[in-house]
Amino acid sequence: MHEYPSKYVDAKFAVFERTPISKPSRSGCWYHLKSPVGGISFDVHILSSLIMTPNDLTGFNSTGNIRIWPSEEYLAYYLLQNQAIVRDKSVLELGAGMVGLSGLTSARLGAHEVVLTDGNEKSVKNAQLIVDENLLGDRVSCCVLSWTCTLPRNDQFDLILCADCLFFTEEHRNLLDCTYQHLKPCGSAYFLAPDRAGTAKIFLDCLYGERRRWNSVSVNFHVQDEAKLMSENDIHVDDQILIILRK
């Protein structure tokens, strides 16, 4: 299999089967992704590090330009194993990065509306490129969203997805506020992330402090088939924690 040189942002997909494809691009390269279960696929565009400035690769709103993080694949895989979660639902992905893997997966699994958001404009433009290439514009849209703001129409959703967004602890309260603002009554939010230096515990402590406005919280210390996936794909990452909030 042809491998692209290191100038491309890390595109080591561990869970999804990837195949480089020849499509013209001045800003990166294209891959065809196929899911390990569920029979879905789509083409994704990975940005090249050569078009990045230092500001594009540093800071809170820039981590989605660096690579596809393992948590993004794990959350998408969880949805593939639990398809009823997204079917016929309206879905908002926060911190979607340059691909919006969980949101794209949701669209393929039958979500009737998906909105991919990120705080970084370059990530959002790349996500829109992917949406257009996969002809998903009838149900998937992309926009820049800071967690201190609301969507233009102040929309609320059945489901909110968020992968690997707990690393900056000073943003935890903003993330929870944004989630609450955009979640329908009785809706659910799924946060999946590694517990880097105790950041997941800090997030749970923050959540406990505002427990009165949430109906329930579920914490899963291992993702479905996590050990099997790590063994089969030779993955060495921090254990993933899945936190499910219900409004």
ZIURDA-V819935 format. One record per backbone hydrogen bond with DSSP energy under -0.5 kcal/mol. NH is the residue of the N-H (numbers start at 1). CO is the residue of the C=O. Records with the same first field share a line. If there is no record, write none. Layout:
NH: CO / CO
//
This chain:
8: 5
9: 47
10: 66
13: 11
17: 34
19: 32
21: 30
23: 21
29: 46
30: 21
31: 44
32: 19
33: 31 / 42
34: 17
35: 40
42: 33
44: 31
46: 29 / 44
47: 45
48: 27
49: 7
50: 7
51: 48
52: 49
56: 53
57: 53 / 54
58: 54
62: 59
63: 60
65: 62
66: 63
67: 63
68: 10
69: 67
72: 69
73: 69
74: 70
75: 71
76: 72
77: 73
78: 74
79: 75
80: 76
81: 77
82: 78
85: 82
86: 83
87: 83
88: 110
89: 86
91: 113
92: 159
93: 115
94: 92 / 161
96: 117
98: 64
99: 96
100: 96
104: 100
105: 101
106: 102
107: 103
108: 104
109: 105
110: 107
111: 106
112: 89
113: 89
114: 139
115: 91
116: 141
117: 93 / 115
118: 143
121: 119
124: 120
125: 121
126: 122
127: 123
128: 124
129: 125
130: 126
131: 127
132: 128
133: 129
134: 130
135: 132
136: 131
139: 136
140: 136
141: 114
143: 116
145: 118
149: 146
154: 151
157: 182
158: 90
159: 90
160: 188
161: 92
162: 190
163: 94
164: 162 / 192
169: 167
171: 168
172: 169
175: 171
176: 172
177: 173
178: 174
179: 175
180: 176
181: 177
182: 178
183: 179 / 180
184: 157
187: 184
188: 158
189: 245
190: 160
191: 189 / 243
192: 162
193: 241
195: 239
196: 194
197: 195
198: 195
199: 196
202: 198
203: 199
204: 200
205: 201
206: 202
207: 203
208: 204
209: 205
210: 206 / 207
211: 208
213: 210
214: 211
215: 246
216: 246
218: 244
220: 242
221: 219
226: 223
229: 225
230: 226
231: 227
232: 228
233: 229
234: 231
235: 230
241: 193
242: 220
243: 191 / 241
244: 218
245: 189 / 243
246: 216
247: 187
//
